[in-house]
Each structure stands twice: as structure tokens, then as C-alpha cells.
Amino acid sequence: MDREELKATVPAGVWAKIAPQLGERSRPPARRNKYGNEPVYIDGIRFPSTREGNRYIALKLLMQVGEVRRFTRQGRWVLDGGVEYVEDFCVEWADGRVTHEDAKGIRTKEYRLKKRQVEARYGVEIVEV
């Protein structure tokens, strides 16, 4: 129950007495993300960046016009030592091609290493969109 709901259930005279004791609730200031990306919600799904969210919208539109058969999000590739690489999208195109996509803004050293390992081990190409 939030503060406003509580206030609605308590008589006004009582609220005036207990409100000072409750103190103010505040959220800590929002931290800037490490790489400057801003999360976005689309269709109730949280995307870590607007770039990834925009790609999701584009893939949905391509699916509606018949260019894309289907796509999945957050596919996991297991690497040596229990390390995982998580791709953003796996897209099956209408002509039968399958692409593995990553919506990248900043190409970190860790990302480049994992990408090379996935491509070498599984024989796929990861496309940056």
C-alpha cells in the first residue's frame, strides 16, 4: 500500500497526527548507466537500450509484411568455462536465411572476445545492427 492509499483509509484528523512520523519516502537518484544507454519498455518488455528496442519494432514490422518468418530474443550461447554469450535477436528470414544480431552501441573488449569465440565454435556470424 502506498502513501496515498494509506491516507485515503485513515480519517483526516488521525492522518495529521501520524503523517509526520512516517517521514518522506524518496527514491535514490537515478544512476546513469555505465555505457550511457537508456532502458525502454515496448510491449511490456524491458530493453536495455533504445537501439535494441527500435530493432525489435523493426523486426515486428518486417514480420507483418512477410520479410521475416519469426525471431527470438536473448538466445544464449555457451562457451568454455561456463561463460555465456547472449545475442539480442535470432531472425529467420522469409528466404530461409537465419541471422544472429546484436544491437551494439559500444563494442567492449569482452564483447569482441565472446563474439569471436561464438563465431569460431558454432560457425555462425553475429551481425551488429
Steps between C-alpha positions, in 0.01 A plus 500: 500500500648833400475824695195635313303177546580503871393863527163417339427231759585707811276780636639848432552586869698180557702551182616843620640337815677204338626658175802673664607168651496323164758728349543557129570212267732572218676301238874524468605713204508302177851391413631551153561167331859396448488538121248785482215285369144567609265209567168502315179297537320379188207256508570451872855383427797682650779566253834621636535757222289697255709351219391148595140615547498663158634181342221304668241735346667471158498120518131500596421719198709278270308201632167669421601561138633147459875568485563319829344165593582524869757630743604425855666711764785434743640179351779353713825352373707299746876547479790329675517536876125547538513846345190604304449738211147637467399618155226759465306342212497186289308573180360249250442684172234409242765366259623251763810687618564521873690794645625559852488866596637717776385861540831653603591852587840448661713201400677408822805275512294230675230516232752471214665200665170316563380578148815350348468192721135440403575547131798262514334232711152495344579612144251786499538870429374757749383815325509830683194713432 
